[in-house]
Amino acid sequence: MKHYEIGAGSGKHRVWLFATVTARGILASLVGGEEPHLGGVVLSIPRPSLANPEVVSCTTSVVPLVGHKDDEAARPLAEMLARKTNLPVSVAAGLHIDNASVEDIRELMKNSLECGRKLLELAGICR
């Protein structure tokens, strides 16, 4: 089991990924923006693709807190990690910027995925 603390972006677009990688799955917290919090939880379970069983796809469950959209950053991150590692992945997320613009949201999303790519590289867990 290994623990990772990975950041991407700067200022109000700074995102942190705290991840524990085990032989049987990845447990992660994704926080950032101006007010880190808990806004939703995502669980992504890898499985063979229905269209092509040789490709890894995943089944994902999403539990957002009422009025929150943090799962929109957590879901693509969890799915990317599940597909690349063939491990189940949970991501609890909370990213917030007051009066966020479309560009603010794009930056948070981009930085979230960048944290995931850095995790894959650091942990060397692509399968």
Summary of the structure (lengths in Angstrom):
residues: 127
radius of gyration: 14.1
end to end distance: 17.1
largest distance: 43.3
contacts: 428
relative contact order: 0.26
helix: 31%
strand: 39%
